[in-house]
Structure formats: structure tokens, C-alpha cells
Amino acid sequence: MTTPHWIKSLGAAALALLALAGCDEQRIRELEEGVSTESQVRERFGEPDRVWPEEGGARTLEYNRQPAGRRNYMITIGTDGRMSALVQVLAPHHFAKVVPGMHEDQVRRLLGRPAKRTTYELKQQTEWDWYWSDGPGREMIFTVVFDAAGQVLRSGSSERLHDGP
């Protein structure tokens, strides 16, 4: 009996996801707030997806793991060139900061690049989805719905269901 192609693909995707998560955990253990330099962060995480300027001259490096991963990291580098914070932002306490009326730029800054963007022309709405984990084996989607002006209408999480035979 041969293994169906979709099972092999699913297994390979799961292994890649575990490897990515394991690599990030190792990289994080190698860094220390207030000690590690920006060059050490970049050596471990690579080039950031985006660099966000902060008040007072600090900068936040965005390391996006979407759509394959379930985490996005924001790593702040202080004016002294050292890491002052490393935060995994795909979590309920960050999602709670997304409120109606917020602009899409603010949401992008808070959560990082989404895994998926879907535009509904007739509704004049766009949905952004981020994939995250709520414990072992519980894959979730956090969705933000924007109006035509790019303002948040609503947001919420739901369990991610997979298509299958």
C-alpha cells in the first residue's frame, strides 16, 4: 500500500513547521535583552521583513513567520544598538489591542504582515488573516476586517479547519 500524496505533503509541512519553531526557540535562547547587539540579532534571524522607527531613535525589526509559521516577532533595538525587547506578537493579548476605527497601518505595525489578504469588492471590505497556535494541536486564525478606507470594522479568532478527503 502506498501513502497518498496529500499525507506526504501534510507530513512534510508539519516537519517544516516544527523545524522553524525549533530554530526560532534556539535563536531566542542565544539572545539576551540589554546585551545582544543588532548584528547578533541579524546573525540569528537574518534580514528583517521590515524595520519600524520608534520614538527617540530606537527601531523595531519585524521577523514574520507567516504563512508557514504561527509566530511573528518584533525585536526592538535601542539607540545604544542593543536589543531591548523581543516579543512574539501573535497572541490574544496583542489581538485585544486591535479595535474598530484603527487604520490598517497600525494593525500591520502591531501584528506584522498577515498570512493572507482577501478583498471583497461588492462589500468593499478586506480581510487580513494571521495563523497562530492556541496550545498544542489547536491552530487558530485571527481575522481583521477593514472597510474601503482601511479602518478596522471588526476582528476575532476562530479555529482553523483544514480541508481534507
N, C-alpha and C positions, 0 to 999 in steps of 0.2 A: 504494500500500500504506500503510495506517495503522499507527501504532505502537500496540501493545496497551497498555491502561490500566495494567497492572501494571508495565510497563517505565517508563512516565512517572512512576509513583509512586515506583519504586525510584530513578530518576534524581533526582527532587526531594528524596527523603530523603537521598541521598548528598551533594547540594549543600548542604542544610541542615546536615548533619554537618560538612562541610568549613568552612562559614562559621562555625559555632560554635567549632570548633577554632582557626580562624584568628583569630577575635575574642579568644579567651582568650589566645592567644600574644601578641597585641598588648598586651592589658591587662597581662599579666605583665611584659613589657618596660618598661612605663611605671611599674612599682613597684620600689622598692629596699628591701631589708631594712635595718632600723635607721634609715631616713629617712622612708619613706612613712607617712602617718598613717592612722588608721582611716577618716576621712572620705574620703581619697583611694582607699582600697580599695573602699569602698562606692560611690563615684562610678563606678568602673570595673566592678565586679562586681554592683552592685545590693544588694538586701537579702539577707542570708544565709538559707539554709534553716533553719539552727539556729545558736545561739550556745552553745558549750560552755565552762563555767567551768574555769579551770586553777588549780593551786595557786599561792599567792602573789598572786592577783588578776588574772593575765593571762586572756585569753579567746581561744577559737578560733572563727572564723567558718567555717561549713561552706557550701561552694558546690557543690551537687550538679548533675551534668550527666546523670544517668540519667533515662529510659532512652535518649534520643536520642544523648547523648554517650558517650564512652568514658573519661571522666576525672571525678574528684571532687577538689576542692581543700579543704584545711584551711589557713586563714590565721590565724596567731596574732598577736594584738595584745597587746603588753606593757603593764605598768602605766603606762608613760610615754605610752601612746596611739599608739605606733608599731608598724609591722609587724615582728615579729621572725622570722617564718618563713612560707614559702609552700610547701606540699607537695602534690603530686599523689599521692593515696593508692591508686589502683587500679593496683598493680604487684606483681610476685611477692614482693619483699622485705617488703611490708606484709601480703600474704596469708599469708606464713610465720608471722606473729605470731598468727594465728587457730589456737588449739589446743583439743582436746577439753576440755570442762568449762567453757570460757569462757561467760559469760552473753551473751544477745543484745544487751543494752545496751552491753556492752564492744565487741562486734563493730560495732554501729551507730556507736559513737564512733570506732572505728578507721578504718572504710571509708566512712562516710556512708550515707545512705538507699539501699537496694538498688533496682534497676530493677524487680524482680519478686519477689513473695512468693507461695508456693504451699503450702497446707496439705493434708496427707493425713490425714484423720480416722481411718481404720482403723489406720494405722501410728502415729498420734499423733506425727507429725513435721511440721515446717515447713521449707521450703527457701527461702533467700534467694539471688537471683542478681544479680550485678553484671556489666555488659558492659564489656570492656576490650580494648585492642589490644596484640598482641604483634608489633609491627612492621607495615610496610605490607601491607595486604591480608589480615592474619591476625586475624580477630575472634574473641575468646575470651569465655567465661563463667566466672566464679568463683562457685561454689556452696557455701553453708554449710548444713548440715543440723542442725536443732535438735530436741531431744526436747520432750515436752509441758511440761517445766519451764523451757524456754527455754535449755537448756545445749547447747553445741556437741557433736555426735556425731562429725562428720567434715566435711572441706572438700576442695575440689580444683578445678582448672581443666580445661576441655575446649574444643575448638574449637567455635565457634558455627556451626551449619549452618543455612542458610536454606531455607525451603520454596519451592518453585518448580514451574513446569509441567514 
